[in-house]
Amino acid sequence: MKKILHIISSPKGENSFSIKLGNAIVDKLQQANPGSTVQVKDLTKTPFPHLEEATLAAFYTPADSQTAESKEALKNSDQAIAEINDADVIVIGAPVWNFGIPSSLKAWIDHIARAGVTFKYSEAGAEGLIKNKEVYVAMASGAVFSSGPYQSFDFVSTYLKGVLGFLGMTNLNIFRVEGSAYPGQAELALQRGIDSIAI
């Protein structure tokens, strides 16, 4: 039995391939781990604000020096980090927008990347503090980025592997629905993505 956190970042609802693929990943996880629970975090319905001066200042304020205002500024970050720490498995829906991730997902990442909380620096370098998590990325794109002429434009998988790995989440797998914008390929692209899921 596992606790699954499903992060949604596409606003397209039932028409979203990243959501469909993410749901398929969650289904396979539940099949493999009967009794698992799922918490859905839809970043398009409860968006995280972009980091502001008060939030950044609060990030670097010691806990024993925090005011009511700084604690309020940390509310979204604290909640997101608590949800991650509570989960065993994290499924992240990541549609490719202009070669990158949606700003809603970037804002969430900005809130969970906190020095001294989710990573730290020492003489040995940086160390991620979010450990022992399984992470699955449901990536969806109209073009094909895993190979071919657009492979060098795949900034989504490289970014997510980099930033999540930096935070300690190195057990990360990426599954893709790609080429869905090519004429007549949408359903086939979705099925290929679902068939590729290995849990």
SULSUL-V333572 format. One record per residue. N is the residue number from 0. RES is the residue in three letters. NEAR is the number of other ideal C-beta (glycine too) atoms within 8 Angstrom. Layout:
N,RES,NEAR ; N,RES,NEAR
This chain:
0,MET,6 ; 1,LYS,10 ; 2,LYS,10 ; 3,ILE,16 ; 4,LEU,14 ; 5,HIS,13 ; 6,ILE,12 ; 7,ILE,13 ; 8,SER,15 ; 9,SER,13 ; 10,PRO,7 ; 11,LYS,8 ; 12,GLY,7 ; 13,GLU,5 ; 14,ASN,4 ; 15,SER,13 ; 16,PHE,13 ; 17,SER,16 ; 18,ILE,14 ; 19,LYS,11 ; 20,LEU,19 ; 21,GLY,14 ; 22,ASN,9 ; 23,ALA,12 ; 24,ILE,14 ; 25,VAL,12 ; 26,ASP,8 ; 27,LYS,10 ; 28,LEU,15 ; 29,GLN,11 ; 30,GLN,7 ; 31,ALA,6 ; 32,ASN,9 ; 33,PRO,6 ; 34,GLY,5 ; 35,SER,12 ; 36,THR,8 ; 37,VAL,9 ; 38,GLN,10 ; 39,VAL,6 ; 40,LYS,11 ; 41,ASP,7 ; 42,LEU,15 ; 43,THR,9 ; 44,LYS,5 ; 45,THR,6 ; 46,PRO,8 ; 47,PHE,12 ; 48,PRO,8 ; 49,HIS,7 ; 50,LEU,8 ; 51,GLU,8 ; 52,GLU,5 ; 53,ALA,9 ; 54,THR,13 ; 55,LEU,9 ; 56,ALA,10 ; 57,ALA,12 ; 58,PHE,10 ; 59,TYR,6 ; 60,THR,9 ; 61,PRO,5 ; 62,ALA,5 ; 63,ASP,4 ; 64,SER,6 ; 65,GLN,10 ; 66,THR,6 ; 67,ALA,5 ; 68,GLU,7 ; 69,SER,12 ; 70,LYS,10 ; 71,GLU,7 ; 72,ALA,11 ; 73,LEU,12 ; 74,LYS,8 ; 75,ASN,9 ; 76,SER,12 ; 77,ASP,8 ; 78,GLN,8 ; 79,ALA,13 ; 80,ILE,13 ; 81,ALA,8 ; 82,GLU,11 ; 83,ILE,12 ; 84,ASN,7 ; 85,ASP,7 ; 86,ALA,12 ; 87,ASP,7 ; 88,VAL,14 ; 89,ILE,13 ; 90,VAL,16 ; 91,ILE,13 ; 92,GLY,16 ; 93,ALA,15 ; 94,PRO,15 ; 95,VAL,15 ; 96,TRP,7 ; 97,ASN,4 ; 98,PHE,8 ; 99,GLY,9 ; 100,ILE,13 ; 101,PRO,12 ; 102,SER,7 ; 103,SER,12 ; 104,LEU,13 ; 105,LYS,10 ; 106,ALA,14 ; 107,TRP,13 ; 108,ILE,9 ; 109,ASP,10 ; 110,HIS,14 ; 111,ILE,13 ; 112,ALA,10 ; 113,ARG,11 ; 114,ALA,8 ; 115,GLY,4 ; 116,VAL,7 ; 117,THR,11 ; 118,PHE,14 ; 119,LYS,8 ; 120,TYR,7 ; 121,SER,6 ; 122,GLU,3 ; 123,ALA,4 ; 124,GLY,6 ; 125,ALA,7 ; 126,GLU,10 ; 127,GLY,13 ; 128,LEU,10 ; 129,ILE,11 ; 130,LYS,7 ; 131,ASN,2 ; 132,LYS,13 ; 133,GLU,8 ; 134,VAL,13 ; 135,TYR,14 ; 136,VAL,13 ; 137,ALA,17 ; 138,MET,16 ; 139,ALA,17 ; 140,SER,14 ; 141,GLY,8 ; 142,ALA,10 ; 143,VAL,9 ; 144,PHE,13 ; 145,SER,8 ; 146,SER,4 ; 147,GLY,6 ; 148,PRO,3 ; 149,TYR,9 ; 150,GLN,9 ; 151,SER,4 ; 152,PHE,7 ; 153,ASP,12 ; 154,PHE,7 ; 155,VAL,14 ; 156,SER,10 ; 157,THR,8 ; 158,TYR,10 ; 159,LEU,14 ; 160,LYS,10 ; 161,GLY,8 ; 162,VAL,10 ; 163,LEU,11 ; 164,GLY,11 ; 165,PHE,10 ; 166,LEU,13 ; 167,GLY,13 ; 168,MET,13 ; 169,THR,7 ; 170,ASN,7 ; 171,LEU,12 ; 172,ASN,8 ; 173,ILE,10 ; 174,PHE,12 ; 175,ARG,12 ; 176,VAL,15 ; 177,GLU,14 ; 178,GLY,10 ; 179,SER,13 ; 180,ALA,7 ; 181,TYR,9 ; 182,PRO,3 ; 183,GLY,5 ; 184,GLN,10 ; 185,ALA,9 ; 186,GLU,6 ; 187,LEU,8 ; 188,ALA,14 ; 189,LEU,13 ; 190,GLN,8 ; 191,ARG,9 ; 192,GLY,17 ; 193,ILE,10 ; 194,ASP,6 ; 195,SER,8 ; 196,ILE,11 ; 197,ALA,4 ; 198,ILE,6
